[in-house]
Amino acid sequence: MGSPGWGFEAARQLESDVKNGAVGLKVYKSLGLRDKDTDGNRVAVDDARLAPIWEKCAELGIPVLIHSADPKSFWDPMDAHNERWLELKTKSGRKRSDTDPAPWQQIIDEQHRMFKMHPNTIFINAHMGWYANDLGKLSQLMDAMPNMYVGIAAVIAELGRQPRFAKAFFIRYQDRILFGKDSWVPSEFPTYFRVLESADEYFQYHKKYHAFWPMYGLDLPDEVLKKVYYKNALRIVPGLDGSLFPE
């Protein structure tokens, strides 16, 4: 990204893509973390040069699935208070710092400013915006940004350790939460279903290098589950075939 008109060119390309069948835009975490412009500067999530893209998404009526930053623990000291210590120990490339490439809060704030600057665009915040471990704060953000939806990929462990609070959150924001999964690993799906659907107690997460705490089922109502699994997606993603899903 370099020329002042790059955003407009990308928006025109997006318009063509939608005509050819695209139903949404996926923004990877490289924006805000690794992407640089032609001058070698980090491209912020709320970089003004990208504004035409977000506005074009609103015009076309397609949602933006966006992943910004990583868990805050990746920026925190590797000590006994870091819940992701073992993950960072075994996967050292995930460790970040305030200069690699910027403070966590700065990247997150950039994302939120961008959401607010484009209120007519629907943004699906991947990984619940990394606030699944602070649903009180996430509630404030949801109320402040009604165009922000959240996906639950890779944060089911955070939800499963606070079942009462998480259940209340899901019921309150049932129209703005979408099921998500980072990768197609069928053996991992039962953990998601067990947390969301059952009233089971004190069971383990499917990965060993983080979330080494027991979880509990949220026992969500059927109508909330339907919205999270597919009804919300059918409503905000154009062109999906609703006949493939039950009423």
Summary of the structure (lengths in Angstrom):
residues: 247
radius of gyration: 18.6
end to end distance: 44.4
largest distance: 55.2
contacts: 678
relative contact order: 0.11
helix: 47%
strand: 9%
